[in-house]
Amino acid sequence: MGKKRLRVEALLAAAASPLPPPAHTLVPDATLAADLFPEDLPRLLGLLGHADLYLQDEVEVALHPTLTRVWSRAGRRGQRLVQAPGKNFKQYGFGLVDWRDGHLDWAVADGRRAAPLVAQLRRAVARSQARGKIAMVILDNLGIHTPKGSRLLRALLAELGERLVLVYTPTYDPDANRIEWLWRALRRTVTHTHQRQALTDLVADADRWARTITPAQVLSQIGSPFTPDQQPPVGKVLNHAA
């Protein structure tokens, strides 16, 4: 486990405590602390006490069905056929989940672009401000997610200051960002072996899934230790069109 993964796991674990524990207690092996200890972890833990902790990621909604294992009869005649359209049109779902209460913010855009990401981060900050908190967001280091790769994000961070804190996962480590686990449910329910003929219908299915999944289901899918009754009654999905 490297420093970035340890930083994420430490924050997820510390969020379960009313008062985040001392940083050194979150290092799994004290003898490795010098190599593993993220230098900014004490500062992040200090902020976590008055922060909402969010997980953010994008998911592809593509007209070509994603394939998975299904039961079929033996032999070619018994095999299930999945129709694939000629052109694989796509849109992207932008998701942001509150690790503690299962609140889901969902929006759809034509591509992985900075503008819908920035809009989503603004909504997170506004929500947290209304709760008297800052927004701390765990996300991967895709170009649009970093101030180096996105002028819009750079401007947003300069504008908001400490009201928005971004924490990055390792370069490629899908399990480090638990919202990836939520996308497994979306794929099982919506995109695996679907039979939609138009992308608009498939995106409508994804929107319907996002509107109807409950906070309890979200928390269960992402492996959160919380249940909605431990939190104030928030968590309705915010659904924003592209």
WOGIGI-V486404 format. One line per field, one symbol per residue. ss: DSSP state (2 for helix, 1 for strand, 0 for the rest). phi: phi as a letter, one per 20 degrees, with the letter a starting at -180 (. if undefined). psi: psi as a letter, one per 40 degrees, with the letter a starting at -180 (. if undefined). Layout:
# WOGIGI-V486404
ss->???
phi->???
psi->???
This chain:
# WOGIGI-V486404
ss->00222222222222000000002222000222222200002222222200111111111111000100000000022200000000000111111111000001111110000222222222222222220001111110002220000022222222222221111100000222002222222222222100000022222222222222002222222200000222000000011100
phi->.effffgfffffffffdgdgfggffeefcffdgfeefffefgfffffffccedddcadceddffffdbfcfbffnffeffecfdffdefccceddbcefecmgcdcbdbfbfdfgfffffffffffffgfemcdddcebedggfedffecfffgfffffelffccdcdeggcbgffdffgffffffffeddflfcfecfgfffffffffffdfegffffffemffecgfecgfdpffddcff
psi->haddddddddddddeehdhhiiddeehdhdeeddddhhdedddddddddfihhihiiiihhidhiiiihihiiiiddeihhhhhidhgiiihhhihhhddeehhhhihidigidddddddddddddddddefiihhhhiifideeiddehddddddddddbeehhhhiiidhgdedhedddddddddddddhfifieidddddddddddddehidddddddefieiideeiigieiihhhi.
